[in-house]
Amino acid sequence: MAKERLRVGIIGAGRWSSRAHIPGWVRSDLCDLVCICDQDAELAEQRAKQFGIAETAVDAEKMIMRGDLDVIDVCTRDEHGETHEPLTALALQEGKHVLVEKPVAQDYNRVRQLDALAQSKGLKTKVGLTFRYAPAVQYMFDLVREGKIGSPWLFNGFEQNSQWLDPWYPQDKRLFKQYPHNIPLVGADPDPRKIEVGSLEGYGAPTIDIGLELIGSDIEKIVCEMANLVPERRRYNVDDHLERINWDDADMWIARCKNGSLFSMQTSFVTVGNYPGITAIIYGSRGALRATLITDPETGEIQKLEYADGYAADNPRILTHADAAAVKFRPLEIPDRYWNPGHRPDDAWDTAFYGCLIQNFLEEIAGGGAKNEGNFTQSARVQELINAAELSHREERWVHLPL
């Protein structure tokens, strides 16, 4: 007998919802996207018509409390914890499995509390750590687990993202019809040590997540410097002027892991390059793997996985600098099994990778059992590192973990 399809309600009908979340739900044969909710009723209706969603709503809490929904997807903008945490908490209290965009909450302790709530109710959770679900990264995880590179020694995470290089591109990407007076201001304090977290919590979070999975260890201590390289920019789309916004548009950190390995990160919203621009490199005792998640404007390719072998092919001799031709990174073919069933060859990176995330979540829920990757436990671990990096910058010191 075929299993009953899961019934899903999504909160948020904006750009990211339409490009990443909604296509994943509507293409899967494991669920029905029943309702889309947004404070902008017109936008909700537009998305419902675009994707064939039966119902719309404007009251998120009422939708969450419906008895006929199994899964809630929280895809809202969250500057100061005003939407993700309360909507997620309510959904869990109502017995719903939850997918929520990062951060679940800006304090890692609150993420742990929500994780405990979910586990107490036997619910599955998923966080929008998009890039761990790229087929190149999933294959990379498996190769490391199988011993392809030996013992992991060094992780380098790098973001090449120029979304906010233009100061006239709004800091808040939502398209407002009138000035939003009721939203807390981001980066209102110009003190360099009171800089507000931006990039570190944006593409920084999924890159940290990838690194932790690859290095196979918790981090022992961390030192971080955050920077505001474009100090004046337009805040909202309805503004006609620039203003001082002190937020983290670049940062660097180094860390030592408990197993002795090293972990480095650079994230930035203002580094020129192709979008989205994530590179993750893991070096080990036998070789190295490099995943590059960048859309190539000439070929349309959205990901690449490469391997550099540290040993000669025909004997156990360790390769040296004299073997330059042998130790170069070479491309690996990514098996088809890492794609979700709804994948289309012409999908952009956001639709492609998020489709894999959603299919992974649905399979975890439908399959039962303990399997649940990218959950609130892992998100709390990532958020603790973000909190530690922020503390390191503010106090200009190494920070030891756990906090």
N, C-alpha and C positions, 0 to 999 in steps of 0.2 A: 504494500500500500504506500502510495506517495505521501511524503510528509507534508503537513499543512504549511503553507507559505507564511512567513513572518510578516507582520503588519507594522509599517514604519511611518513615523511622523517626523518631519524635519522642520527645524526652527531656523529661519534665515533664508532669504530668496535673492541674495546679492550675487556679485560677480563670482566669488569663489564657490558658492553653492551651485551655481549653474554650470560652471566649468569642471568642477571636481566631484562634488558630492552627488548631485542628482543623477548624472549619467550612470554612476556606479549602481545606484539603487534600481533605476528603471530597467537596466540591462540584465540584472540578475534574475535567474529563475527560482531563487530561494525566497523572494520577498515581493511584497506589493507596497509601493510608496503611496500611502493612503491619503495623507494630508500634508500641505505645506503652509507654514505659518510665517507671517511677517507683519510688523507694525504698519508697513506700507501695503494696504489692501490691494492697490492697483498693481504693484509689483508682484505680489503673491498670485494674483489672477493671471498675470502675464506668464509667469513660470508654469502655472498649472496648465495653461493652454499649450505652451511650448512643449511640455514633456508628458502631457496626457495624465495629469494628476487629478483625481476625482474631486478632492475637497480642498478648500482654503480656510485659513483662520487668521485672526489678528491678535488673539489672546493666547500667549504661549502657555501660561499656567493651566488654562482650561483644556488646551489640547493635550498637555502632558497627563492630566487627570482622567482622560478618557479610558474606559475599561477595555476598549477593543484594540489598543496598540501594544505591541510587544517591544519595540525599539524606538528610542528617541535619539535624534541626531541634532546636536546643538552646534549650529554653524553661524554664529553671530560674531560681530566685532566686539572686542573686549579690551578696553584700554586700562581700566583700573579694577578689574574683577567684578564688574557690575552685572554681567550676564552669565558667563560660563559656570561659575561656582554655584549660584543659587538655582539656576535651571537644572544643572546636573544633580544637585542634592535632591530637588523635588522629584525628578524622574526616578532616581534610585529609591526614594521613599515610597514611590508609587509602584515599585516592582518592575521597572523597565530596564532593559539592557541599554547602555548609553555609549554613543560615539560623540566625542566633543572635541572641538578644535583646541589647540594649545593657546595659552596655558589652561589647565583645568582650574588652577588657582595660582596666585602669584607667591603664596607661601607653601613650601613643600609639606609642612605639617598638615595643612588643610587637605592636600591631595591624599595624604596617608589616611586621614579620617574618612574621606569619601571612598577610598579603596577598601577600608575595613567595613564600611556600610555595605558596599556592593558584595563583598565576600560573605558577609553575614546573611545576605538574602539569596546567595547563589546566583548572582547576576554577572554577566560578562561586561567588561568595559574596554573601550578602545579610544586612543588619543590620536589626533591628526598629525602624527609623526610621519608625514607622507613618504619620505624618501627611503625609509627602511623597506617599503613594499615595492620599490622599483625592482623589476626582475634581475637586473645586474647586481643589486645589493643582496637580494635573497639568495642568489647563486653564490655570491661572495661569502655570505654567512656559512653556507653549507660546505664550501671548499675549505674554509678555516677550521670548521668542526671536524672535517675529515683529515686534517693534518697537512694540507697542501703546502702551507708555508712553514711548517714546524711550529715552534713555540712563538706566539706573538710577542714582539719586543717594543715596537714603536708605532704609534698612530698619529697621522697628520690629517686634520680636517680643515678644509678650505672652502670658503664661499666667495664666489665671483658674481656679484649681483649689483647692477647699477640702477635699480628701480628709482631711487631717490637722489640720483646725482643732480638732476634738474631741481633747483630750489622752488620752482613754480609748480612742481608736481605735489599735490596735497599730501601733507603728513598723514592725514586720515583719508583713506581711499573711498570712503562711502560717498555717494552722490546725494547731497542734501538739497532739498527744494527751498529751504530757508535756513537762516543761521541757527545752529543747535545750541541754545543757551544753557541747556541742562546737562551738558557733558563735561566731566572734569578735564582740565587742561593738561596736556602732556608736556613735560619739560619746561615748566613755568619758572623754575629756579635756575638761574644762570651759573651757579657755583659748579665748577668742574667736578668736584667730588660728590655732588648731588645729582649728577647726570641721570636721566631716566632710562631704564632698560628698553632697548628697541631691537636692534639686530641680534643681540645675544639671545633673545627669547623668540626671535623670528625663525630664520633658517639655522640659527645656532642650535636650537633645541633638537631638531631631527639629526643634525650632524653629530651632536654629543651622543645621542641615542645610538647611532650607527657605530661610533667609536667604542662605546662601552660594550656593545655586543661583540665587536671584533677583538678587543684587547682582552676580554674575559676576566676583568678584575674591577673592583671598586677603586675609586681614586682616594689617595691618602692625603695629599695636600695640593693646593692650587694657588697660583698667583696670576692676576689679571689686570690689564689696563684697558679702560674703555675711553673712547674718543668721540667728540662731536666735531666732525670735519666740515659740515655745511651748517653753520650756526643759525642762519636766517633762511626761513622758507615759508611757503604758504601753508596755513593750517588746514583749511577746508576748501572744497571746490567753490564755495560761494564767496570766498575772500578775493579781494583785488589788490592785496598787499602782502609783503613778507613781514614776518615777525621773528623774534628770538625764540627758538625752540631747542632746548638743551636735552637732546636725546642721543642715545648710543647708536650712531650710524657706522661705527667700526670698533672692533676690539680684538685683542690678542691675549691668549693665555698659554701657560705651560703648566703641566701637572705631573706628579709622580703617582703611579698606581701602587696598590698594596702588594702586587706580585713583582714589583721592581721595574716594570715597564714604564715608558714615558708616553705622554699624551699631549699633543699641541693642537691649538685651534686658532683660526682666524675667521671672523665673520664680518661682513660689511654690506651695507645697503648702497654704497657709493663707489664700488670698484667696477671699472668698465669690463664688460665681457658678456658672453651670451647667457641667456636666462634659462633655467634657474641658477646654474653655476655652482653645483656642489661637487667637490672632489674629495674622496676618502681613500687614504692610502694606509695599508697595514703592512709592516715589515716584520718578518720573522726569521727564525734560525735557519730556514731552508729556502726562503724566497720571499716574494712580495706580491700583493694584489692591489690594483688601483681601479676604483670605480669612478667614472666621470658622468655626471648627470647634467648635461648641457645640450640645448637644442642647437644643432648645426644648421645655420640658415641656408647652406648650400645643398646639403643632402637630406635634411629633415630628420636625421638621426637624433634620438633623444637620450641615448645612454651608451656607455661603452665600458667593458670590463677587460682589464689587461693583467697579465701575469709575467713576472720575472723570476726565473728559476735560479737558485743559488748553487745548484749542483750540476755537474756534467751529466749529460743524458746517459752515457754508456758506463759510468762507474761512479762511486760515491765521492770522487774528488771535489772539494769545494772550489768553486770558480773564484777567480781573482780579477784584479783590474786588467790583467793581461788578456782576459777572455771577454773583451768588450762586446764582441758580436754576439756572444752567447747569453750575456746577462741582461740584455735590453728587455723592456716591457713589450710583450706581444699580445695581440687581441685574442680573446677567448669567445667562442660562440656561446650565446646564452640559450639554454634549452627552452623549447616551447612550453614545457610544463610550468614555468614560472609566470606565465601570463594568465589572467583571469579569463573565463569563457566569453565574457562580453567585450573583450578587447577588439579594436579595429586598427588595422595597420596605419591609418592616417590620423589616429588620435594624437592630440598634443600631449605634452608630458603630464600636465595636471590631470587630464581626463584618464590617461593611461595608468599612471601610478596610483591614483586614488581609486580607480576601479579595482585594482588589485587589493588595496586596503579593505574596501567594503566587502569584496567577495571573501577575503580572509576572515573578516568578522562574522559574516553570515554563516560560513562553514563552521566556525567555532561554536556559535550559538546552536545551530541545527544539529551539530554532531554531539553536543553534550561533552562530558568529560572535563578535564582540567586545562586543556590547551587554551591559551589566551595570551598571545604576544601583543606588545605595544599597549599594554594595559595601564591602569592607574599605578600599580606598583612600580613599573618602569618609568612612568612619567614623574612620579615623586622623586625617584633617583635622579632624573635629569633636572628637575626643578631645584633640588637641593644643590646641585652643582652650579646652576645659574645664580641662586641666592648666595652661594659661597664666592663665586666670581665677582658678583656685585659688591659683597662685603670687602673682598680683597682690594678692589679699586678704591672704595670709599675710605678704607683705613690704611691703604698703601702698605700692605703686608701679605705674607703667606698666610693662607687660611687652611687649617687642618680639618679633616672630616672624620667622622660625621659631625655636623654642626651641633 
